[in-house]
């Protein structure tokens, strides 16, 4: 699903001038569909009407042609009019928008100089590709969401309608059966590197090898079920096996094109997958453990973190139970992005830039602990939070994430 441009030009415009305008949009990656061809194709395939369709107001004098087209096409609203600063494009767009408003239609004018408008289309084409990638993805949940995630359930049918992604539930026993069959032998090299690269190892060799067995089982399960993301009811896993999922989920997140979340949390795992597809970066899923309103900073903590995004790490036990394996990652001070997609159909979101200012070591909290100074007011976490878990992504991605989510969900 790409970007479709439906152009309207007056018959008085020079053909070469018209082609120069259209070439810019074609080079940006969009599909140019004349209005008559669009109507014919939409008759054959109604899904065309739900794609990202933009009406290019190439010149003035085409107002009635556009209104006639819209009366036949039944485009999804809001109707988007592309306007640039030449050939009376903007005046015509304003006239059309005023008419549409008077008739109860929702519409918007996207106005910019021609080159900048083409750049915007290029960005939207990329967003469309990411959206299509998400729509073709599969997210698996092993077990149910943890009992304390009282606000983090989703309607899987509504999510599929909104995003296209398939969310499939599997019994945790599917994973337990694979764990019983696994040995860590096939990743001996990677296992040794994981241990030797740690700044500190504070668990037994058996605990490490058991954690690797869980990783092997999760990896095999993801492959067998063709998943792009997975979330595990990890406390039940720990209760039944004595083994945490922290190392397994960390390793999955360090695998290209895969994401893994804790505690059966679908919204957070979906956010991780979205961020990875959009930025190429793995995210750290964490609890919010402290909000400092005086300094507009937040502390985050969890026992799992993708090792590819930390400066160093220690292998220790799970914080709440002191069992098995947990990971204490140390980050360099850096710019980060905090994001969460949430809601019954995953149509709500919050995003902020920030500066990771320090690693923490608060007794009683999960192993990887960081403090982030935020750009957005931290009152959000106390007044209108999108539940507990949030995702910390290295780098400055606020504009990219915000623009993508607005492209898909609307501002």
Beta strands, then each sheet from edge to edge (+ up, - down):
strand 1: 3-8
strand 2: 31-32
strand 3: 52-57
strand 4: 79-83
strand 5: 107-111
strand 6: 138-142
strand 7: 166-170
strand 8: 200-201
strand 9: 229-232
strand 10: 259-262
strand 11: 283-292
strand 12: 297-302
strand 13: 312-316
strand 14: 326-330
strand 15: 334-342
strand 16: 348-359
strand 17: 368-374
strand 18: 390-394
sheet 1: 2+ 1+ 3+ 4+ 5+
sheet 2: 7+ 6+ 9+ 10+
sheet 3: 8+ 13+ 14-
sheet 4: 11+ 12- 17+ 16- 15+ 18- 11+
end
